[in-house]
Amino acid sequence: MRYEALDTAAKDAAFELFYWFARFEFALKEKSYLRDRTEGSKARPCWERFTNRYKGTYVVSSEAAELIELVPKTQYISGTGGLIWAKTKLNHCNNDLCVLVAYLKAVRNNLFHGGKSGDIELYDVKRNIRLMSLGKIILDQLACQSDIESDYKSHY
């Protein structure tokens, strides 16, 4: 979708998701949920460590259930080398929290990496705003249910 075609609600939802997703990943790093803890390596957040820690206690909220039901898509390479949109692959997931995080990351990645050309839901602004709004709500919930809330909300 073109920038000039976005209304204020879409822009606000996009900003909220970007801002709070960045805060969440900052908080993951602050609490040592890191991909690589080797000295000198880049400090990159590790969602897998987070999901592994909380998968046993996580309870799916109504907002999480809605996001899962909406099935955010991911862009893949087709057999002909073109780009296609399809359901996000979940082969690596064996718990609800992993599925939820995969979908949260898909929503963020789709927003961050540009338009959804070639997808029939390209101009479904209400759906896209809902996906972004749910993402922000779910990030708040995950922070509250874990050990990262103070860093996420900047309460030191």
C-alpha positions as CSV (number, residue, x, y, z in Angstrom):
1,M,0.0,0.0,0.0
2,R,1.3,3.5,-0.9
3,Y,2.1,5.8,2.0
4,E,-0.2,8.6,0.7
5,A,-3.1,6.0,0.7
6,L,-2.7,5.3,4.4
7,D,-5.1,7.0,6.8
8,T,-4.3,8.2,10.2
9,A,-5.5,5.1,12.0
10,A,-3.2,2.9,9.8
11,K,-0.2,5.2,10.4
12,D,-0.9,5.3,14.2
13,A,-1.2,1.5,14.4
14,A,2.0,1.0,12.4
15,F,3.9,3.4,14.7
16,E,2.5,1.8,17.8
17,L,3.6,-1.7,16.6
18,F,7.0,-0.6,15.5
19,Y,7.7,1.3,18.7
20,W,6.5,-1.4,21.1
21,F,8.1,-4.2,19.1
22,A,11.4,-2.4,19.3
23,R,10.9,-1.9,23.1
24,F,10.1,-5.6,23.5
25,E,13.2,-6.6,21.7
26,F,15.3,-4.2,23.7
27,A,13.8,-5.7,26.9
28,L,14.6,-9.2,25.6
29,K,18.3,-8.2,25.2
30,E,18.3,-6.5,28.7
31,K,17.1,-9.7,30.3
32,S,19.8,-11.8,28.4
33,Y,17.4,-13.4,25.9
34,L,20.2,-13.3,23.3
35,R,20.9,-15.3,20.2
36,D,24.6,-15.6,21.0
37,R,26.1,-14.9,24.4
38,T,29.7,-15.1,23.1
39,E,31.9,-12.1,23.9
40,G,32.2,-9.8,20.9
41,S,29.1,-11.1,19.2
42,K,26.2,-8.8,18.2
43,A,23.6,-8.3,20.8
44,R,20.5,-9.7,19.0
45,P,17.3,-10.7,20.8
46,C,16.4,-14.3,20.9
47,W,12.6,-15.0,20.8
48,E,13.3,-18.7,21.0
49,R,14.9,-18.4,24.4
50,F,11.9,-16.4,25.6
51,T,9.4,-18.8,24.2
52,N,11.2,-21.8,25.7
53,R,11.2,-20.2,29.1
54,Y,7.5,-19.3,29.1
55,K,5.9,-21.9,26.8
56,G,4.8,-24.0,29.8
57,T,3.0,-21.2,31.6
58,Y,1.7,-19.1,28.7
59,V,-2.1,-19.0,28.4
60,V,-3.6,-17.8,25.1
61,S,-5.6,-14.6,25.5
62,S,-8.6,-13.7,23.4
63,E,-6.4,-11.2,21.4
64,A,-3.8,-13.9,20.8
65,A,-6.6,-16.3,19.7
66,E,-7.8,-13.7,17.3
67,L,-4.4,-13.1,15.8
68,I,-3.9,-16.8,15.4
69,E,-7.3,-17.1,13.7
70,L,-6.4,-14.3,11.3
71,V,-3.3,-16.3,10.1
72,P,-0.8,-13.5,9.1
73,K,0.9,-14.5,5.9
74,T,4.6,-14.6,5.0
75,Q,6.2,-14.0,1.6
76,Y,7.9,-17.0,0.1
77,I,9.7,-17.8,-3.2
78,S,7.5,-19.8,-5.6
79,G,8.6,-22.8,-7.7
80,T,9.2,-20.4,-10.6
81,G,11.4,-18.0,-8.5
82,G,8.7,-15.4,-8.1
83,L,7.2,-14.1,-4.8
84,I,4.0,-15.5,-3.3
85,W,2.1,-15.0,-0.1
86,A,1.1,-18.0,2.0
87,K,0.3,-19.0,5.5
88,T,3.3,-18.5,7.8
89,K,5.1,-21.8,8.2
90,L,5.0,-23.2,11.7
91,N,6.9,-26.5,11.4
92,H,9.3,-25.4,14.1
93,C,6.5,-24.8,16.6
94,N,5.3,-27.2,19.2
95,N,3.5,-24.9,21.5
96,D,1.0,-22.0,21.4
97,L,3.6,-19.3,22.4
98,C,5.8,-20.3,19.5
99,V,2.9,-20.0,17.1
100,L,1.9,-16.6,18.5
101,V,5.5,-15.3,18.3
102,A,5.8,-16.5,14.7
103,Y,2.7,-14.6,13.8
104,L,3.7,-11.5,15.7
105,K,7.0,-11.5,13.8
106,A,5.2,-12.0,10.5
107,V,3.0,-8.9,11.1
108,R,6.1,-6.8,12.0
109,N,8.1,-8.1,9.1
110,N,5.3,-7.5,6.6
111,L,5.0,-4.0,7.8
112,F,8.7,-3.3,8.0
113,H,9.7,-4.8,4.7
114,G,7.1,-3.1,2.5
115,G,3.8,-3.7,0.7
116,K,1.9,-6.8,0.1
117,S,1.8,-6.7,-3.7
118,G,0.3,-9.8,-5.2
119,D,-1.8,-10.6,-2.1
120,I,-5.6,-10.3,-2.3
121,E,-5.6,-8.8,1.2
122,L,-3.4,-5.9,0.0
123,Y,-6.1,-3.3,0.4
124,D,-7.9,-4.8,3.4
125,V,-7.0,-1.8,5.6
126,K,-9.2,-2.9,8.4
127,R,-7.6,-6.3,8.6
128,N,-4.1,-4.8,8.5
129,I,-4.9,-2.2,11.2
130,R,-6.4,-5.0,13.3
131,L,-3.3,-7.2,12.9
132,M,-1.1,-4.3,14.0
133,S,-3.4,-3.4,16.9
134,L,-3.5,-7.0,18.1
135,G,0.3,-7.2,17.9
136,K,0.7,-4.2,20.2
137,I,-1.9,-5.6,22.7
138,I,-0.2,-9.0,22.7
139,L,3.3,-7.5,23.2
140,D,1.9,-5.7,26.3
141,Q,0.4,-9.0,27.6
142,L,3.6,-11.0,27.0
143,A,5.7,-8.3,28.8
144,C,3.3,-8.3,31.7
145,Q,3.4,-12.2,32.0
146,S,7.2,-12.3,31.9
147,D,10.3,-10.9,33.5
148,I,10.7,-8.1,30.9
149,E,7.9,-5.7,31.8
150,S,10.0,-3.0,33.6
151,D,12.4,-2.8,30.7
152,Y,9.6,-2.9,28.1
153,K,7.7,0.0,29.8
154,S,10.9,1.8,30.9
155,H,10.1,1.4,34.6
156,Y,13.5,1.3,36.2
